[in-house]
Amino acid sequence: MTTFDYRIADISLHEAGRHQIRLAEHEMPGLMALREEYGESSRWRGSHCWFAAHDGADGCAD
């Protein structure tokens, strides 16, 4: 059995989160190309890398 260092606060939100992931995959083809090219690379296996680029209307501030 696998244990994790986090807990899920509200599992009912999973569908909304999955929808946001699908949108991001569609709107960031460059990031998806990097994921496809280096996804199987053993160099970063086990690492968790996060990337944020806010260029959409919901990620910009006035």
Secondary structure, 3 states (H helix, E strand, C coil): CCCCCCCCCCHHHHHHHHHHHHHHHHHCHHHHHHHHHHCCCCCCCCCCCCCCCCCCHHHCCC
